[in-house]
């Protein structure tokens, strides 16, 4: 890392939810956060579910989100690297971000090293024990055949169906994700502990859980969950020595 530079992480913006007005207000806050961090950001990781729904046709993407897309372009044009991870709500992303914004898109967790600290970064969906129903659905959603069949639908119908299903899913979940259930029931923490048996990692960075968490995995590593921006605005920052979980306070 360059001296005086930092690495930033955020996830689960869920833009598009629960409606246009609240989503727009949240998008403006996210852009304010990106303006806030660009003074010392060396790299930014957007760790999944940035959109509550995203699907790319060959020549069509969901309309909206121009403020966020423009801000990301501003960052990458200035030399700040931005990385995008797909989540369970926006896993149908292809190469639009890469071509238009110079942003690499990751569909699986990756490992990166900064100042001799090893980071394991991913959205977190489908990892750990249990949740077999979702894991089966993910196999269907990521199937090339199923995706090809879905593109046979007109975008107006395809986007309507997906948005309706997404809203129903979020309403069904409610706020249950936002309660700490104890370390033994935190399935991403269980995944980290199991993974650490055979891999050296200092920081596990995940989203998906919708609860900001900073928990020890072992003596050398931590599990950081980035929370969500639907009702909160947590993010993590690495200053070259330490990783800290913070909450952004808008000044507007």
N, C-alpha and C positions, 0 to 999 in steps of 0.2 A: 504493500500500500504506500501511496505517497504520504509524506508527513502532513499532518493537519487535515487529512481527508478522512471521511467516514463512509461506512457501508450501512445502507438503510433497508429495512424489511417491513412490508405491510401486506395484509391480505383481507379477503372477504368484505369488499366494498358493496357487493350485491347491487350494483347500479341497475336501475329498472324497477326495484322494489321499494316500498309497497305500491307506489304510484309515481306519476311523472313529477309532481311538485316536490315531494320529499326526496326523490332520487336526484333531482336537479340541485336542490340545496346541499345534498351530500356530495355531489360531484364538485360543486364550487368549493366546499371545504377541503376535499381531497386535493384540488388544484392549489389551494392556499397552502396546504402542507407541502406539496412539491415545490412551491416557491420558497417556502421556509427552509427546506433542506438543500436546495440547489447550490447554496453558497459554499458548502463544504462536502457535498456528496461526490464520492468517486464512483459509486455503483449503487443501483437501486434494484431490489428484488420485489416484484409483485407476485405474491405466492398463492394465486388461485382464487376463484370465485370473485373476480373483479367485476364481472357482469353476472346478473342473475340468470341471464340466458344469452348465449352467443352461438350462432351457426353461420358458417361461411359457404355460400354458393360460389361458383366460379367467378361470377361478376356481381354478386350481391352480398352485402353484410347488413346487420341490423342498423337502422338509422338512429341518430342521436349520439350522445357522448362526445361531441366535437370539442368541448372544452378539455376533457381529459386527453383525448387523442392529440390535440394541438399542444398541450403541455408536455406530453411525452416526447413529441417531435422536437420541441424546444430543448428539452434536456439532452436528447441524443445528438442533435445538431451542435450543441455546445461541447460535446465530448464526454458527457456523463453516460455511462453504460446502463441501460435498463434491461432487466430480464423479466420475462413473463412466464408464469406457470399456469397451466390449465387446472381448474378445479372440477368438481362434479357438476357444477352449473354451466361452465363454459368450456367443457372438454372438446367441443367440436371446432376448435380453432385450428386453422391451417397455416397459411403463409402470408396472410394479409399484414399482420404486424411486422413481420420480417421485411417484407418488400416496401411497405409504406413508411415505417417508423424506425427501421434498422434495429428491431428488437427481437432477439432470439426467443423462441417459444419452446418450453419444456413440458413434456407430457408425463414424465416420470421424475422422481427425486434425483438430485445430482449432489455430488460432493465437490466442494471448493475449499481452497486453503488461502487464508489471509493472515499474514504475519505469523506463520507457523501454527495457526489455530485452524482446526479442521471443522468445516461446517457441512452438515447434511441437511439439504433444503428440499422441501416438497410440500404440496398442499396437504397431504395426509389422508385423503379419502382412500378407503380400501386397504389400509395398512392395519396391522395388529390383529388380535383374535376377534372372532365373532363377526357380526354384521354380514352374514352369508347372503341375505337377500339383496343387499346393495351390491355386493361383489358380483352376484349373478347379473344384476341389471347393468353393471358397468361393462361386463363382457359383451352384452347386447349393444349398449350405446357405443362402444368402441369398435364394433364389428364393421369392417369395410363394406360388407354387403348391406347391412342395415343402414349405414350412412348413405350409401348410393341410392337405396330405395327411398329414403327420406327426401333426398334431393329431387325426386320425381314429383314431389308436391310443389304447388305454386308457393312462393315465399310468403304471400299473405296468409295462406292457410297454415303453412308449416310454422311460421312465427307465432300465430295465434294459438295453435295447439300447445306449443312448447311453453309459451308464456302462461297459459292457463294452468298447465301441469306444474310449472315452477311455483306459481302463487299458491296453489293448493298444497304443495309439499311444504312450503315455508309456514303456512298457516297451521298445518297439521303438527309441525314441530313445535310451534309456539316459542316460548322462552326456556324450554327444558334444557337446551344446550348450555345455558348460562349459569348452571349450578355445579359447583365442585362436588364430585361424588366420592372423593377419597382416592388416594394414590392407587389402591389395588383395583379400582374400577376405571381408571383412566387408560383406555386401550392404546392410545398413542404412546403413553409413557411405558406401557408394557412392551410395545414394539421396540422402543428405544433401548430398553434394558436387554431385550433378547438380541437385538442387532449388535449391541456393544460387546457381547461375548466374543465376537469374532472380528470386530472392526474398531479402529481407534477413531473416535469422534469427540470433539470438544463441545460443539453446539448443534443440537437438533432443532431446526426451525420449521415449524408447521403452522398451518391455518386450520380451516375446516371445523375446528372444535367450537368456535364462537365464544371462547372464554380465555382471556389473557392469563397465561400461566408461566411461571418460572420455577421449575422443579428440578431437583438433582436426579441424575440418572445413576451416577457413581461418583467417585472422588474426583474424576477428571472431566466429567461432562455434565451438561445441563440440557433439559428439554424446555424450549421456549415455544409457547403457543401465542400467536399474534392477535388473537381475539377477532373482533369484527367492528365494522363502521356503521352498522344499522342503528345502533343505540350508543355506541362508544367510538373511540378513535385511537386505538392503541397501535403502536409500531415499535420496532426494535432498532437499535443503532449500535454499531460496533466501531469504536474509536481507535482500533489498532491494538488495544490491550484488553478491553473489557466489553462485554455485550450487555446492554441495559434495555429493559422494557419500559416504554414511556407512553404517555397519553398526550395527544396533541390538543391544545386549547386554541380555538380560533380567536383571532383578534378583531374580526369584522363584526 
